[in-house]
Amino acid sequence: MNGENTQNTQDTGNTQDTGNTGNTGSGRGPEGGAGRIPAVELGTGGPEVGVQGLGCMGMSEFYGDTDVPEARATLEAALEAGVTLFDTADMYGRGANEEFLAPFVRAHRDRITLATKFAIVRGEDGAVRGVRNDPAHIRRAVEGSLRRLGTDVIDLYYMHRRDPAVPLEESVGAMAELVREGKVRHLGLSEVTGAELREAHAVHPIAALQSEWSLFSRDVERSAVPAAAELGVALVPYSPLGRGFLTGSFTDASQDLGETDYRRQHPRFTGDNARANAALLEPVHRIAGAHGATAAQVALGWVHRRAEVHGLTVVPIPGTRKRSRLAENLAAIRLQLTADDLTALDAVAESVAGNRYPDMSGTSAARE
Ligand SMILES: NC(=O)c1ccc[n+]([C@@H]2O[C@H](COP(=O)([O-])OP(=O)(O)OC[C@H]3O[C@@H](n4cnc5c(N)ncnc54)[C@H](OP(=O)(O)O)[C@@H]3O)[C@@H](O)[C@H]2O)c1
């Protein structure tokens, strides 16, 4: 298992300002006196959420051992800072990540926007068995997620991957039925093309598109981003830190990553690719230095600013299990990158060595 590839054994704005959006440079988090983060509407008619969410996947799987008390403290600190969108999926830890979140959900149910996903089916051994988008699977999956999360409603329910053999109308129709039954409040899709997003949105309003988007991975800008901007669908960029690579923490997976870390098999983290990609971070480090910021903040700042260029609402969900990094990442919201910074950072993606998944066939890029 490694991440969210579904094809082989490795698995895988417009702000309503309630905070301070001026450039503060680096590192100062909510405890630094900068206040709560701004809130945005997650897609037309969607819930209001803090403009940055929290990816919870790594708390249960994929990125090495977790310090559980620190991860739980990170959830609480995020909420206190104004983060309200918490992201999980039924496949993370084969349900363990939803179960991990349950006490937090119970304690704060009315303050959080809870997002989970269905579609990626894993066997007992953890290997991915396939993608299920059919109504019977959707009806079963939602009951499992509700039970594990200990709630009677999911705020945002995503289709994690698309099986092109199942008509979108059927899948989104079944998801819309869950909204009518009160089991789900809003719908989302992950890794769909612009054409698929339009087709789905015609069946039922889609609040959010969750796809990989970072200054290392820009293929989503070809069709999905323009469609989302036109339809008023919010983009929820996943892996906005390039699975940690953009923070400058890695050059050689065999040295830098633990035995169970799935990135040891990731094309961008290994061998010559890792060394070449580390060299690409030069503008990221240079721009970070000029702003008194960190590389992680520049990477996140780029996503926020690129979204403005596209006229799109974005709510990135960087994953972290540590309060210090949460604070660092939230401070990125206020980083004011210049037009020259953007130009330099925009050029990085075209030189990246290695695909964003070992097997790209489950991604939107494969169907464009
Ligand atoms: N829809 C999909 O197909 C899909 C796919 C992948 C992920 N996701 C979702 O998106 C979320 C985020 O993606 P991701 O976790 O893959 O990647 P990411 O957010 O790009 O990076 C996470 C990694 O960066 C590290 N990190 C975070 N902040 C840091 C900082 N300031 N300095 C140094 N390292 C830092 C984290 O380690 P620590 O935890 O140790 O801080 C973790 O290893 C996931 O949690 C999941 O909810 C969705």
The ligand as an SDF file (V2000), in Angstrom:
LIG
                    3D

 48 52  0  0  0  0  0  0  0  0999 V2000
   -8.0950   12.6700   -2.9330 N   0  0  0  0  0  0  0  0  0  0  0  0
   -6.9600   12.0000   -3.0120 C   0  0  0  0  0  0  0  0  0  0  0  0
   -6.7590   11.1590   -3.9030 O   0  0  0  0  0  0  0  0  0  0  0  0
   -5.8790   12.2690   -1.9920 C   0  0  0  0  0  0  0  0  0  0  0  0
   -4.5650   11.7850   -2.1880 C   0  0  0  0  0  0  0  0  0  0  0  0
   -3.5780   12.0570   -1.2220 C   0  0  0  0  0  0  0  0  0  0  0  0
   -3.9260   12.8130   -0.1080 C   0  0  0  0  0  0  0  0  0  0  0  0
   -5.2050   13.2630    0.0710 N   0  0  0  0  0  0  0  0  0  0  0  0
   -5.5840   14.0950    1.2340 C   0  0  0  0  0  0  0  0  0  0  0  0
   -4.7660   15.2590    1.1950 O   0  0  0  0  0  0  0  0  0  0  0  0
   -4.1010   15.4310    2.4450 C   0  0  0  0  0  0  0  0  0  0  0  0
   -2.7380   16.1000    2.2300 C   0  0  0  0  0  0  0  0  0  0  0  0
   -1.9500   15.3870    1.2940 O   0  0  0  0  0  0  0  0  0  0  0  0
   -0.6380   14.5910    1.7170 P   0  0  0  0  0  0  0  0  0  0  0  0
   -0.6510   14.3570    3.1770 O   0  0  0  0  0  0  0  0  0  0  0  0
   -0.5240   13.4580    0.7700 O   0  0  0  0  0  0  0  0  0  0  0  0
    0.5600   15.5360    1.3190 O   0  0  0  0  0  0  0  0  0  0  0  0
    1.0900   17.0010    1.7380 P   0  0  0  0  0  0  0  0  0  0  0  0
    0.0600   17.7100    2.5180 O   0  0  0  0  0  0  0  0  0  0  0  0
    1.6020   17.6030    0.4940 O   0  0  0  0  0  0  0  0  0  0  0  0
    2.3520   16.6450    2.6490 O   0  0  0  0  0  0  0  0  0  0  0  0
    2.2370   15.9550    3.8490 C   0  0  0  0  0  0  0  0  0  0  0  0
    3.6380   15.5930    4.3370 C   0  0  0  0  0  0  0  0  0  0  0  0
    4.3930   16.7900    4.5770 O   0  0  0  0  0  0  0  0  0  0  0  0
    4.8460   16.8250    5.9370 C   0  0  0  0  0  0  0  0  0  0  0  0
    4.7140   18.2430    6.3690 N   0  0  0  0  0  0  0  0  0  0  0  0
    3.5700   18.9400    6.5500 C   0  0  0  0  0  0  0  0  0  0  0  0
    3.8440   20.2240    6.8700 N   0  0  0  0  0  0  0  0  0  0  0  0
    5.2000   20.3330    6.8920 C   0  0  0  0  0  0  0  0  0  0  0  0
    6.0940   21.3940    7.1550 C   0  0  0  0  0  0  0  0  0  0  0  0
    5.6340   22.6130    7.4470 N   0  0  0  0  0  0  0  0  0  0  0  0
    7.4350   21.1490    7.1130 N   0  0  0  0  0  0  0  0  0  0  0  0
    7.9120   19.9100    6.7940 C   0  0  0  0  0  0  0  0  0  0  0  0
    7.0980   18.8560    6.5290 N   0  0  0  0  0  0  0  0  0  0  0  0
    5.7570   19.0690    6.5790 C   0  0  0  0  0  0  0  0  0  0  0  0
    3.9580   15.8620    6.6830 C   0  0  0  0  0  0  0  0  0  0  0  0
    4.6330   15.2670    7.7610 O   0  0  0  0  0  0  0  0  0  0  0  0
    4.0800   15.3270    9.2830 P   0  0  0  0  0  0  0  0  0  0  0  0
    2.7020   14.7620    9.2770 O   0  0  0  0  0  0  0  0  0  0  0  0
    5.0460   14.4690    9.9990 O   0  0  0  0  0  0  0  0  0  0  0  0
    4.1270   16.7670    9.6540 O   0  0  0  0  0  0  0  0  0  0  0  0
    3.6440   14.8130    5.6100 C   0  0  0  0  0  0  0  0  0  0  0  0
    4.6950   13.8800    5.5490 O   0  0  0  0  0  0  0  0  0  0  0  0
   -4.0470   14.0180    3.0250 C   0  0  0  0  0  0  0  0  0  0  0  0
   -3.8840   14.0310    4.4220 O   0  0  0  0  0  0  0  0  0  0  0  0
   -5.3660   13.4290    2.5850 C   0  0  0  0  0  0  0  0  0  0  0  0
   -6.4030   13.8160    3.4930 O   0  0  0  0  0  0  0  0  0  0  0  0
   -6.1710   13.0040   -0.8690 C   0  0  0  0  0  0  0  0  0  0  0  0
  1  2  1  0
  2  3  2  0
  2  4  1  0
  4  5  1  0
  4 48  2  0
  5  6  2  0
  6  7  1  0
  7  8  2  0
  8  9  1  0
  8 48  1  0
  9 10  1  0
  9 46  1  0
 10 11  1  0
 11 12  1  0
 11 44  1  0
 12 13  1  0
 13 14  1  0
 14 15  2  0
 14 16  1  0
 14 17  1  0
 17 18  1  0
 18 19  2  0
 18 20  1  0
 18 21  1  0
 21 22  1  0
 22 23  1  0
 23 24  1  0
 23 42  1  0
 24 25  1  0
 25 26  1  0
 25 36  1  0
 26 27  1  0
 26 35  1  0
 27 28  2  0
 28 29  1  0
 29 30  1  0
 29 35  2  0
 30 31  1  0
 30 32  2  0
 32 33  1  0
 33 34  2  0
 34 35  1  0
 36 37  1  0
 36 42  1  0
 37 38  1  0
 38 39  2  0
 38 40  1  0
 38 41  1  0
 42 43  1  0
 44 45  1  0
 44 46  1  0
 46 47  1  0
M  CHG  2   8   1  16  -1
M  END
$$$$
